[in-house]
Amino acid sequence: MKNLILIAPPAAGKGTISSYLVENMGYQHISTGDILRNVAKEDSQRGRLVNSLMKEGKFIGDDIILPLFKEELLKLHNTPFILDGIPRTIEQADYLTQLFHELNVDNYVVINLKINQDTLLKRATGRRVCEQCKEIYNIYFENYKPKEENICDQCGGKLIQRNDDTEETFKKRFQTYVENTEPLISYYEKLGKLKKVDVDATEEEIIENVKGCLND
Ligand SMILES: [Zn+2]
């Protein structure tokens, strides 16, 4: 099984793919968010530093993130991994390439999840959350629609739209995503590591395609 780096826009289904690989294929999911949250609990100098940066919502630099990533990779031995949330920049990609070289990790693939912008927009702006039990719905997709408009199927609670699930926020986020990832995509294309998976498909088809990339 190849190690995996996932590059995907928000709401493209990265979470679903990662959970499948972790639960069914023995992958370890490594995300920047989890690493930082764990370090923030440590009773150490760096733990306190990360904790205060996170509390203040401040930017956490590569000088902190990259060594933590290396530690995490060293703990894995031969377990295949999925990297989530890194690399976001060419500097991070370069660091990873060097690190993989150092650790003799050559069997990896970078999967770019491709999705139509209109589908993504519907996923974001159609999302409704139950005020009480937090169940998530989507008014634009048959399988995710509540049975009764604005009412939770599970508990009868009221469904609300989060403030940041608006078209404007989505468009800003998507634009930032495109600007940030285009250089990364060509970087991995040049290294011969890039594969594309279309996620305008059923969950089964997506999983099959991802598996295909991890096997060959
Ligand atoms: Zn509910």
Residues whose N, C-alpha, C, O or C-beta is under 5 A from the ligand:
A	BS01	ZN	C130 Q132 C133 K134 E135 C152 Q154 C155 G156 G157
